[in-house]
Amino acid sequence: MTKATELRSLDPVDRVQKLADARQELFNLRFQLATGRLDNVSRIREVRREVARLLTLRREQDLTESEEQ
């Protein structure tokens, strides 16, 4: 699990890549759950929260950019 402070320190490009990776992992976890091959069900919750953190940071960045204009 990545904390928001660690995510803020990343470059915007790295955050976008991390978001794409997290969404892909979430898709894979859901697929494994549907096929009955998922061992750690709590990982879905962790990845969902990481996606939410990344989206929140992206929204914060958008708001600060719009305030500057």
N, C-alpha and C positions, 0 to 999 in steps of 0.2 A: 504494500500500500504506500502510495506516494503522498506526502503532505503538501498542502497548498503552498507553503513557503518554499519548498523544493521546486515546485512547478513554476512559481513566479521567477525563480532564478534562471530558468531555461530561456533560450532564444525563442521568439515566436514561431520560427520554422520548426524547431524541435518540439514545441508544444503541439503543433498541427500534426506532426508525425506520430507523436505519442497518442494523440486522440484517435488517429486512424488505426494505430496498432491495438488500442484498447477496444475499439469498436469491432475489429476483426476477431480479437480474442473472445469478446462477448458473444459474437455470432457462433464461433466454434464451440464455446461452452454450452450454448443453448442447443446446438446441434447434438452434442454429446449427451445432453440431458434427454433429448427426445429419443435418442437411440438406446438409452439405458447404459451408456458407457462412462458417465460422469461419476467420479469418485468423491470429489470435494465440491459439494453443492454450494457451500458458503463462498466459494470463489466468484460465483455469479454476482453476489451482492457486492463484493469488494470491487469488481471491475465496473459495475454500474455506478458506484460512488466515484470511482476515478474518472469515468466519463463525465459525470455531473460536475466534478471539480474543474476539469478542463474546460467544459462549456461555460462555467461561471467565470473563470479567468478570462476567457475570450470575450464574454459580455462586458466585463469590467474594462478590458482594454478598449473595446468599441466605444464605451461611454466616455472614457477619458479622452479618446481621440476626437469625439464629437464636441466635447466641452472646449477643447483647445481651438476649435475652428470658429 
